[in-house]
Amino acid sequence: MNPTSYLEANKDRFISELLDLLRIPSVSADPAFSNDVLRAADYLAQKLRDAGADNVEICPTAGYPIIYGEKIIDSASPTVLVYGHYDVQPADPYELWHSPPFEPVIKENKIYARGACDDKGQLYMHIKAFELMMQQNQLPCNLKFMLEGEEEIGSNNLDIFVQQNKARLQADVIVISDTGIIANDVPSITSGLRGMSYVEVEVTGPNRDLHSGLYGGAVANPINVLCQMIASLHDENNHITIPGFYDNVQELTAEERAEMAKAPFNVEDYKSALQLGDVHGEAGYSTMERNSIRPTLDVNGIWGGYTGEGAKTVIASKAFAKISMRLVPNQTSEEITEKFKKHFTAIAPKSVTVQVKPHHGGEPVVTPTNSIAYQAASRAFEQTFGKKPIPVRSGGSIPIVAMFKSELGIDTVLMGFGLDSDAIHSPNEHYGIFNFLKGIETIPYFYKFYAEMSKSK
Amino acid sequence: MNPTSYLEANKDRFISELLDLLRIPSVSADPAFSNDVLRAADYLAQKLRDAGADNVEICPTAGYPIIYGEKIIDSASPTVLVYGHYDVQPADPYELWHSPPFEPVIKENKIYARGACDDKGQLYMHIKAFELMMQQNQLPCNLKFMLEGEEEIGSNNLDIFVQQNKARLQADVIVISDTGIIANDVPSITSGLRGMSYVEVEVTGPNRDLHSGLYGGAVANPINVLCQMIASLHDENNHITIPGFYDNVQELTAEERAEMAKAPFNVEDYKSALQLGDVHGEAGYSTMERNSIRPTLDVNGIWGGYTGEGAKTVIASKAFAKISMRLVPNQTSEEITEKFKKHFTAIAPKSVTVQVKPHHGGEPVVTPTNSIAYQAASRAFEQTFGKKPIPVRSGGSIPIVAMFKSELGIDTVLMGFGLDSDAIHSPNEHYGIFNFLKGIETIPYFYKFYAEMSKSK
């Protein structure tokens, strides 16, 4: 087979179709965009039909719909289930974008837009690779698509959908492109993901905002108290102080850590790319270990008191923070959320009251690298990149991977083509045209090798 | 003399005129309200003319204008300079107001509106007391008014105006009603005020917002760092840790502290009024000492990262806080701002950069209680309340009192009629009609006694 000819002939259309998708501001976290999220679903359902999918359906859920579509060639061939998400992160702070987040522009062979990489650009590679295989009569596997619109807010309705559609979703492997490679000349495949526990905390002091002159010094200031509580969650070595937090953490062997250390990484490049005075993290671990195999605690947002123009001398009644913890095998989000809640409540001084509200969670996973599916993916990358991809543990979270395993009993291959520098979740998110086209080129080889290796099994 | 008859006959009009003034949202901190601030100035200038003031002038400054007006009866009589401010604090958070902040309502004999007490209600007492004395031909002193529109943002242009108008502002005493009494049956006169140093800090980590999965644990999170830095500004006894912060603090004698302790105060009432689980503050000092004779450090506002709906897994590039320190004799705002800036920059880890931007400051003052003016005020309160007022050190700041002393060499009498429970700077600010009318009744007695005591000197 040779996907490149069809790719060459159609790449401009592929790109312009992706730009149309990126123009739809499908921000799932903000109800103001709900119609746009639905428009994105309609757009993708139509593109699936155009590519040749059967039984395409926009399945309603309690939240945003899940798009299903399939192409069954014969019961003897293996079945691949492709997952992707058509919702995107909020784009704010808008003022930091060089061009509007939902008016995609191409600069230096990169597509700039919210969702360009995460995950619209990556999921659309699969639809175009599917079209390519259909047009070339080279689809060697049964193929099923499941595209959701709530990944960025915790996939709250996906597990219900999966439980209710186990037969329809039966497959031999799940393929997801929502991760990255080390560099365009250093291909890699993600072999593990961190889980997540996400909470929102509220600290209440006095029952109303107070004048800081008349009351300052005599009542607990909830902002100061919140800062003290947050500060106490790390010790001087940046270990997390929540009792039992590390109890179930799977420590890597010296061999595994040595293997990880072989991945190309230059701390000076890392620092200068982010203009950091210094890196920072848990004592005893390298930067690459800190953001992949170690659990973390980060404040993702904080607010309280007067944040407007000028100066207001007020003691706020309440202070708030959003806090997320990234988890590693064998921590569980339920366990960690419970331990956080218990500890955070316990350390609150008598002078305030505290509320901890759990948001979504997700479980960490390690995907097997000895499976046929992983090997097929590895060969496909080698075919198109000319190099064997390195297995890499990623720091991100795709909670549904663990859920698919537990609910459907199916392993996942994380066949991502993004780069850490794509600024996903940040202003000026982008996706390389090289990466977009390379994905469309690589995916058909995965199906080819996977079908062959499955049969010869 | 007997002001009550005229007061009885005109109080309804006095109140409705104040309500008209309160309907003007003269928020000086927010440029969006600049026309309203100017409208408030016009309104008051006209009311001064109506009351009988001569040479009323709306004097332009680099910011909001200062209203001057006078009534000179003869050069032999003592001259009183009345100061007040017609700007108000921002009203947010709006959602916590039971009625709109700029649509005053009267409930249970209290006027609810932003500025009802601070300072529109209190300054308007002086204009109506002036009208009363004019109508009854009982003005025994020369009278000068100076009303500014930038008190809530630091009176940035007042000192320039004072320097340029020293002759016009010459007086024997300055009277300000911008403070309170202990209770309506426990009259008091403020004999001291805290100063203030107000800064805004900015902590920058990475040069852009980052995905907390891909980077979490490996880069300094500016929100976590800001929390750690703020937490470190107090030790376990709630002493402020800034080097040299207490160097110049004037400690009160045991006698003075014993005298203070005589003022009626019930900590249980205090806690239940604010629904506090416990009071909180510097070890070794009582609640009343903590909020009056001790310096403090409070975060007045904090913000950073994602604060919208739902969950966003981001590491923010920047985090911000507004921090104010209340000062006591003999600290100076310049000294403390410098010490804060030096310390806060010094404790910043290498992984972030820090900016400290000073806002306005003000100096602490202690007003003499043995002066003719204070004695005259004390007798006036005793006349109308039936009790001798207690001298009280207040925790609030009126920076211009120290400036008047240094620029004009004139002492101030702080003849305030508000209550701590008036919720100034908070949602649902209000001012008692009792207090408004009692002020208008008391002020003429002050002029009477002050004129008599000055002559018999």
Interface residues (C-beta under 8 A of the other chain):
Chain A: S28 A29 D30 P31 Q89 P90 D92 P93 L96 E152 I153 G154 R194 M196 Y198 E200 G205 P206 N207 R208 D209 L210 H211 S212 G213 L214 Y215 G216 G217 A218 V219 A220 N221 I223 N224 L226 C227 Q228 I230 A231 S232 H234 L274 Q275 L276 G277 D278 V279 H280 G281 E282 T287 M288 R290 N291 R294 P295 T296 D298 V299 N300 G301 I302 W303 G304 G305 Y306 T307 G308 E309 G310 A311 K312 T313 V314 I315 A316 A319 F320 A321 K322 S324 R326 P349 K350 S351 V352 T353 H359 H360 S394 G395 G396 S397 D420 A423 I424 H425 S426 P427 N428
Chain B: S28 A29 D30 P31 Q89 P90 D92 P93 L96 E152 I153 G154 R194 M196 Y198 E200 G205 P206 N207 R208 D209 L210 H211 S212 G213 L214 Y215 G216 G217 A218 V219 A220 N221 I223 N224 L226 C227 Q228 I230 A231 S232 H234 L274 Q275 L276 G277 D278 V279 H280 G281 E282 T287 M288 R290 N291 R294 P295 T296 D298 V299 N300 G301 I302 W303 G304 G305 Y306 T307 G308 E309 G310 A311 K312 T313 V314 I315 A316 A319 F320 A321 K322 S324 R326 P349 K350 S351 V352 T353 H359 H360 S394 G395 G396 S397 D420 A423 I424 H425 S426 P427 N428
